[in-house]
Amino acid sequence: MEIKTQSQHALLFYNTGPPSRSDFIALEIYEGHLRLILDKGNGATGLNSSIYISDGVWHKVEAHFKSAYMELNVDDHIEDQPTHVGENKFFDLSGYLFIGGVEVNKQARAVSQGAKNGDKSLEGCIQNVSVGDKSLSIKDAQVTLGIKAECQWAYPCLKNPCVDGSRCIQEGTDGFKCECELALCVRQNFTTAYKVFTKTTLPSDLEVLSLTPMEVQEGGQVLITSNHLNLVLDYQKYGVRESGVLFHV
């Protein structure tokens, strides 16, 4: 499968056995690295990838396991190790295969079995998922919660939109905020749409404007509309009249 995220901790795959058995498999992100955990009844074994994947770009990942070994492949970098040797030779699994998170009533069991992030769902995108020789899509899901068919997560801070010395903060799935001591913290030559915030005494900054940069040829004219400069702040909520909203260009 392929994954894109900046989550440092999240559960990607989880399947467990009946309540009387300790068997389970889990694939998670732990401190930005993939971690595969297996238990076929002889005790849990974990394999950690050395490749950092929580950087907001697409990574191709594969997890392979059999009764005697486990393997992680991240962007064609392969790491493997043997599993615990014991009386049990096969995995005794049942129920649903969870992808991207686990339902609430199974989170405690996932954590107790050894999935450190059994209670943390993924914030990011997954595509081209396959289990064995079978490709899976959202059409194969029995139950879904909080997901969409297309990738919604963009990471604009990777484009360096802020001026030098600023701090770029992800806002929602595709927005950003630059923090600095200047009047405008976004680079003047940044050409992607963005929002402008103002600092207040409130617990969080207020979103004031939504801006879409535009290019005008020398000597040319372009009409500025709400598609380029959109006031998103509910100013009337703060006792400001429409006549009190002024723009200086």
Disulfide bonds with the S-S distance in Angstrom:
Cys125-Cys151 1.89
Cys157-Cys168 1.96
Cys162-Cys178 1.95
Cys180-Cys185 1.95
